[in-house]
Amino acid sequence: MKNRLEEIRKQRGIKQEELAAALEVTRQTIGSLENGRYNPSIILAFKIARFFGMRIEDIFIYEEEETNEK
């Protein structure tokens, strides 16, 4: 799953540490989310969306895996 978390955070002038504190997670969690190494739980995704006043789908982009099955 791709996301726009880093882009949105930087646009608003928020440091990783500040976002982590507001969401009650570690700075490493924010870094992992931004780098795509970690997908958030649904609860964390809602917290992030609420923090930025956005919809989850405006921050996290779900792309279905392409299969060759028909």
C-alpha positions in Angstrom: 0.0 0.0 0.0 1.3 3.4 -0.9 0.8 6.5 1.1 1.2 10.3 1.1 2.0 10.6 4.7 5.5 12.1 4.3 4.2 14.6 1.7 1.3 15.7 3.8 3.4 15.9 7.0 6.1 18.1 5.3 3.5 20.4 3.7 2.2 21.1 7.2 5.6 21.6 8.7 5.3 18.8 11.2 8.3 16.8 12.3 8.2 13.0 12.5 8.7 13.3 16.3 5.7 15.7 16.6 3.4 13.4 14.6 4.6 10.4 16.6 3.8 12.1 19.9 0.4 13.2 18.7 -0.5 9.6 17.6 1.2 7.9 20.6 3.6 5.9 18.5 7.4 6.0 18.0 9.2 8.2 15.5 10.5 4.9 14.0 6.8 3.9 13.3 6.2 7.1 11.4 9.5 6.6 9.4 8.5 3.0 8.6 5.0 4.1 7.5 6.5 6.8 5.2 9.0 4.4 3.7 6.3 1.8 3.0 7.9 -0.8 5.3 4.9 -0.9 7.5 1.1 -0.7 6.9 -0.9 0.9 9.7 -3.6 -0.9 11.7 -7.0 0.4 10.9 -7.1 2.3 14.2 -3.8 4.0 13.4 -5.0 4.9 9.9 -8.1 6.5 11.4 -5.9 8.4 14.0 -3.7 9.7 11.2 -6.6 10.8 9.0 -8.3 12.5 12.0 -5.0 14.3 12.9 -4.8 15.8 9.4 -8.5 16.3 9.0 -8.6 14.1 5.9 -10.1 10.8 4.7 -8.1 7.7 5.1 -8.2 7.1 1.3 -6.7 10.6 0.7 -3.6 9.5 2.6 -3.3 5.8 2.0 -3.6 4.4 -1.6 -4.6 0.8 -1.8 -3.6 -0.8 -5.1 -4.9 -4.3 -5.7 -2.3 -6.8 -6.8 -2.6 -7.7 -10.5 -3.1 -11.3 -11.2 -3.2 -13.2 -14.4 -6.2 -15.2 -13.4 -9.5 -14.5 -15.2 
